[in-house]
Amino acid sequence: MSEKVNLTTDNLVFPAQGDLVLEKIKASFIADVDEENPQDRIILQEINLHVPAGEVHVLMGPNGSGKSTLSNVLAGSPRYELLEGKASLGDVDLFSLPPEKRVAAGLFMAFQSPIELPGVSNASFLRAAVNAVRKERGEPEIAPVDFLKLVRKEMKNLGMSPDMLKRGVNAGFSGGERKRNEVLQMRLLQPTFAILDETDSGLDVDALKIIADGINKLKSPKFSALIVTHHHALLEYTQPKKVHILVKGKIVHSGGIELAERIQKDGYKSFLEAR
């Protein structure tokens, strides 16, 4: 990717550089039908989080604690409503931007359950995604020949078959192939902040190591990430700086990797009791 470009229309510099800072985020799920008590849909109560540039952090918590909700709110999913709070990446106010401009600003989300697009080839989708981001940043499109050279190199590093470029996006992909395809997108888009929502779920040890390597190769003073996971194994390979525990919509504890080791041994019981 080329160097950042100053977008004078918004007086912003994309991709954004700097820390991710979340302040007092409160959000709810938008239901398909009216409910008697809308308060029941509030999932995030008051999220405060600081991920400095250059650091990888981990978010853990029991099922239903709001981990995926936080990821989707940051990405701009229409299924969730932001009620209060701020989110900034460097000098950029993420919540002031539509989802596509958040991506151009440097935000990336690897989904827990990536959708299938059977009629769209993986190659076409990936190149369109890269060029859409480049356009938002005021950069020229990447030529087809250059793109193929780049994507094949990244696929080789991730242990992916070149044949996957011809297949529909995630169509018939195994769980492991889908997760690798998400990491491939991340490698191609070169974000400054990535959210990986349970990217390690359902992977064997070898696949897990490849995914971790894909994350580790992006590590730099300008790249940071939040890994959402239930498992300790990915932490061993990525060595995060901090672990945050989310319970009932609030971050109740933050610390080092020893927190994940404690959860692996004893579960979330002590954190739930503290609530």
C-alpha positions as CSV (number, residue, x, y, z in Angstrom):
1,M,0.0,0.0,0.0
2,S,1.1,3.6,-0.6
3,E,1.7,6.2,2.0
4,K,-1.2,7.9,3.7
5,V,-3.0,10.7,1.7
6,N,-4.5,13.8,3.2
7,L,-8.2,13.9,2.2
8,T,-8.9,17.6,2.2
9,T,-12.7,17.2,1.9
10,D,-12.9,16.0,5.4
11,N,-9.6,17.4,6.7
12,L,-8.7,13.8,7.7
13,V,-5.5,11.8,7.1
14,F,-6.3,8.2,6.0
15,P,-5.3,5.7,7.1
16,A,-5.5,7.0,10.7
17,Q,-2.4,6.5,12.9
18,G,-2.5,6.3,16.7
19,D,-4.3,4.7,19.6
20,L,-7.8,3.3,19.6
21,V,-9.8,4.9,22.5
22,L,-13.3,3.9,23.5
23,E,-15.1,6.1,26.0
24,K,-18.4,5.2,27.8
25,I,-19.9,3.2,24.9
26,K,-23.4,2.1,25.4
27,A,-25.2,0.1,22.7
28,S,-28.2,-2.0,22.0
29,F,-29.4,-4.7,19.6
30,I,-32.1,-3.6,17.2
31,A,-34.8,-6.3,17.3
32,D,-37.0,-7.3,14.4
33,V,-40.2,-6.7,16.4
34,D,-41.2,-4.4,19.2
35,E,-40.6,-5.7,22.7
36,E,-42.3,-4.8,25.9
37,N,-39.1,-3.5,27.5
38,P,-36.5,-2.0,25.1
39,Q,-34.0,-1.9,27.9
40,D,-33.7,-5.7,27.6
41,R,-31.9,-5.2,24.3
42,I,-29.1,-3.0,25.8
43,I,-26.0,-5.1,25.6
44,L,-23.1,-2.8,26.1
45,Q,-23.4,-0.8,29.4
46,E,-20.3,1.4,29.6
47,I,-17.2,0.3,27.6
48,N,-14.0,2.1,28.3
49,L,-10.9,0.8,26.5
50,H,-7.5,2.0,25.3
51,V,-5.4,0.1,22.9
52,P,-2.1,2.0,22.2
53,A,-0.7,1.9,18.7
54,G,1.7,-1.0,18.2
55,E,0.0,-3.2,20.8
56,V,-2.2,-6.3,20.5
57,H,-4.9,-6.7,23.2
58,V,-7.3,-9.6,23.9
59,L,-11.0,-9.4,24.8
60,M,-12.4,-12.4,26.7
61,G,-15.7,-13.0,28.4
62,P,-18.5,-15.6,28.9
63,N,-21.1,-16.1,26.1
64,G,-23.5,-13.2,25.9
65,S,-21.2,-10.7,27.6
66,G,-21.2,-8.4,24.5
67,K,-17.9,-9.2,22.8
68,S,-19.3,-9.6,19.3
69,T,-21.6,-6.7,19.9
70,L,-18.6,-4.4,20.6
71,S,-17.0,-5.6,17.4
72,N,-20.1,-5.0,15.3
73,V,-20.7,-1.5,16.8
74,L,-17.2,-0.5,15.9
75,A,-17.6,-1.8,12.4
76,G,-20.9,0.0,12.0
77,S,-23.3,-2.9,11.7
78,P,-26.9,-1.7,11.2
79,R,-28.1,-4.4,13.6
80,Y,-26.9,-2.4,16.6
81,E,-27.7,1.1,17.8
82,L,-25.1,3.3,19.5
83,L,-26.8,5.0,22.4
84,E,-23.8,6.8,24.0
85,G,-20.0,7.0,23.8
86,K,-17.1,7.9,21.6
87,A,-14.6,5.8,19.5
88,S,-11.4,7.4,18.1
89,L,-8.6,5.9,16.0
90,G,-5.8,8.5,16.2
91,D,-7.4,11.8,15.4
92,V,-10.4,10.2,13.6
93,D,-13.8,10.0,15.2
94,L,-14.9,6.6,14.0
95,F,-18.6,7.0,14.9
96,S,-18.8,10.1,12.6
97,L,-18.0,7.9,9.6
98,P,-20.1,5.4,7.6
99,P,-18.7,1.8,7.6
100,E,-16.8,2.1,4.3
101,K,-15.0,5.2,5.5
102,R,-14.1,3.5,8.8
103,V,-12.3,0.8,6.7
104,A,-10.5,3.5,4.7
105,A,-9.5,5.1,8.0
106,G,-7.7,1.9,8.9
107,L,-10.3,-0.2,10.8
108,F,-10.7,-3.9,9.8
109,M,-13.0,-6.6,11.3
110,A,-12.6,-10.3,10.8
111,F,-16.0,-11.7,11.3
112,Q,-16.8,-14.7,13.5
113,S,-19.1,-16.2,10.8
114,P,-18.1,-14.8,7.4
115,I,-21.0,-14.9,4.9
116,E,-21.0,-16.7,1.5
117,L,-21.2,-14.8,-1.8
118,P,-21.5,-17.8,-4.2
119,G,-21.8,-15.7,-7.4
120,V,-18.8,-13.6,-6.8
121,S,-15.3,-15.0,-7.2
122,N,-12.9,-14.5,-4.4
123,A,-10.4,-12.8,-6.6
124,S,-12.9,-10.2,-7.8
125,F,-14.1,-9.6,-4.3
126,L,-10.7,-9.1,-2.8
127,R,-9.5,-6.8,-5.6
128,A,-12.7,-4.8,-5.4
129,A,-12.2,-4.4,-1.6
130,V,-8.6,-3.3,-2.0
131,N,-9.4,-0.8,-4.7
132,A,-12.4,0.6,-2.8
133,V,-10.1,1.4,0.1
134,R,-7.5,2.8,-2.2
135,K,-10.1,5.1,-3.8
136,E,-11.3,6.3,-0.4
137,R,-7.7,7.2,0.4
138,G,-7.2,9.0,-2.9
139,E,-4.8,6.3,-4.2
140,P,-4.8,4.8,-7.7
141,E,-6.3,1.3,-8.3
142,I,-3.9,-1.6,-8.2
143,A,-3.4,-3.2,-11.6
144,P,-4.8,-6.8,-12.1
145,V,-1.3,-8.2,-12.6
146,D,0.1,-6.6,-9.6
147,F,-2.9,-7.6,-7.5
148,L,-2.5,-11.3,-8.5
149,K,1.2,-11.2,-7.7
150,L,0.4,-9.8,-4.2
151,V,-2.6,-12.0,-3.4
152,R,-0.8,-15.2,-4.4
153,K,2.2,-14.3,-2.2
154,E,-0.1,-13.7,0.8
155,M,-2.1,-16.9,0.1
156,K,1.1,-18.9,0.0
157,N,2.1,-17.5,3.4
158,L,-1.3,-18.5,4.8
159,G,-1.2,-22.0,3.4
160,M,-4.1,-21.3,1.0
161,S,-4.5,-22.9,-2.4
162,P,-4.5,-20.5,-5.4
163,D,-7.7,-22.3,-6.6
164,M,-9.6,-20.5,-3.8
165,L,-9.3,-17.3,-5.9
166,K,-11.6,-18.9,-8.5
167,R,-14.3,-20.0,-6.1
168,G,-17.2,-18.0,-4.8
169,V,-16.4,-16.0,-1.7
170,N,-16.5,-18.5,1.2
171,A,-18.7,-20.7,-0.9
172,G,-18.2,-24.3,0.3
173,F,-15.2,-23.2,2.3
174,S,-14.4,-25.1,5.5
175,G,-14.3,-23.2,8.8
176,G,-10.6,-23.0,8.6
177,E,-10.6,-21.8,5.0
178,R,-13.1,-19.0,5.9
179,K,-10.9,-17.9,8.8
180,R,-7.8,-17.9,6.6
181,N,-9.7,-15.9,4.0
182,E,-10.5,-13.3,6.6
183,V,-6.9,-13.0,7.6
184,L,-6.0,-12.8,3.9
185,Q,-8.3,-9.8,3.5
186,M,-6.6,-8.2,6.5
187,R,-3.2,-8.7,5.1
188,L,-4.2,-7.2,1.7
189,L,-6.0,-4.1,3.3
190,Q,-3.1,-3.4,5.7
191,P,-5.3,-1.8,8.4
192,T,-3.9,0.2,11.3
193,F,-6.4,-1.4,13.7
194,A,-7.9,-4.9,13.4
195,I,-10.7,-6.6,15.3
196,L,-10.5,-10.4,15.1
197,D,-13.8,-11.8,16.3
198,E,-13.1,-15.4,17.4
199,T,-10.9,-16.0,14.3
200,D,-9.4,-19.0,16.1
201,S,-12.7,-20.9,16.7
202,G,-12.8,-24.4,15.2
203,L,-9.1,-24.4,14.0
204,D,-6.6,-27.1,14.6
205,V,-3.2,-26.4,15.9
206,D,-1.5,-26.1,12.5
207,A,-4.1,-23.7,11.2
208,L,-4.0,-21.7,14.4
209,K,-0.2,-21.2,14.0
210,I,-0.7,-20.0,10.4
211,I,-3.4,-17.5,11.5
212,A,-1.2,-16.3,14.3
213,D,1.7,-15.8,11.9
214,G,-0.6,-13.8,9.7
215,I,-1.3,-11.5,12.6
216,N,2.2,-11.3,13.8
217,K,3.6,-10.3,10.4
218,L,1.4,-7.2,10.6
219,K,2.8,-6.1,13.9
220,S,4.5,-2.7,13.8
221,P,4.5,0.6,15.7
222,K,1.6,1.6,13.5
223,F,-0.6,-1.5,13.8
224,S,-2.7,-2.6,16.7
225,A,-5.4,-5.2,17.2
226,L,-8.1,-6.5,19.5
227,I,-8.5,-10.3,19.4
228,V,-11.8,-11.6,20.7
229,T,-11.4,-15.1,21.8
230,H,-12.5,-17.8,24.3
231,H,-9.3,-19.8,23.9
232,H,-5.8,-19.5,25.4
233,A,-3.9,-21.1,22.5
234,L,-3.9,-18.1,20.2
235,L,-2.5,-15.9,23.0
236,E,0.5,-18.2,23.2
237,Y,1.3,-17.5,19.6
238,T,0.5,-13.8,19.4
239,Q,1.7,-12.7,22.9
240,P,-0.8,-9.8,23.5
241,K,0.2,-6.9,25.7
242,K,-3.1,-6.9,27.7
243,V,-6.1,-9.0,28.4
244,H,-9.5,-7.4,29.1
245,I,-12.5,-9.3,30.7
246,L,-16.0,-8.3,29.5
247,V,-18.9,-9.3,31.7
248,K,-22.5,-8.2,31.2
249,G,-21.6,-5.4,28.9
250,K,-18.7,-3.9,31.0
251,I,-15.0,-4.4,31.1
252,V,-14.5,-5.6,34.7
253,H,-10.8,-6.4,34.7
254,S,-7.7,-5.8,32.7
255,G,-4.2,-7.3,33.1
256,G,-1.5,-9.4,31.5
257,I,-1.7,-12.8,29.9
258,E,-2.0,-14.3,33.4
259,L,-5.7,-13.4,33.3
260,A,-6.2,-15.7,30.3
261,E,-4.3,-18.4,32.2
262,R,-6.6,-17.9,35.2
263,I,-9.7,-18.2,33.0
264,Q,-8.3,-21.4,31.4
265,K,-7.9,-22.9,34.8
266,D,-10.9,-21.6,36.7
267,G,-13.3,-20.2,34.1
268,Y,-15.2,-16.9,34.6
269,K,-16.7,-17.7,38.0
270,S,-14.7,-15.3,40.1
271,F,-15.4,-12.4,37.6
272,L,-19.1,-13.2,37.6
273,E,-19.2,-13.3,41.4
274,A,-17.5,-10.0,41.6
275,R,-20.4,-8.5,39.7
